[in-house]
């Protein structure tokens, strides 16, 4: 059993599955209709009662923060799995695709996340402690192969990728994927030519 981040209590396996389903439903509804979508629609998509939503997330801000936490964690966790199953440069490239998906989620939630609500206060620290180390490990492993440039700092690269995601906007996630893919290819191709 896992511990619920909202309550600090241990949750049963079926309750944990329901919570994940609820967060996935909220993410999908937020992407379709925005963060002001009716809670009833989220409950229906998740196959739970509206009371279940409010029991876990008394305020909409709590639900939005939980969705974004889940996305940060999923993106960070993907790095380990990709590193185990793919060569370093390929793992980095595949993870960057996942990062673009996360950026699209953030873009859709941006107005809420920047509202000053205390529910979002811990999210920057979570990004720093979970997401950045996962990326750094992939980037360092790719650089160690000699297949990508060594004169590019990981922070610069990630900042450039985030800027491309922002400029493409949530309205065109395919363009963001293509632009970040080009950025990764440019990093790799420059190393081969050097």
Secondary structure, DSSP 8 states (H G I E B T S, - for coil): --B-TTT--B--HHHHHHHHHHHHHHHHHHHHH-TTS-HHHHHHHHTS-HHHHHHH-SSHHHHHHHHHHHHHHHHHHHHHHHHHHS-HHHHHHHHHHHHHHHHHHHHHHHHHHTS--GGGTTHHHHIIIIIHHHHHHHHHHHHHTTSS-SSS-HHHHHHHHHHHHHHH-GGGHHHHHHHHHHHHHHHHHHHHH-
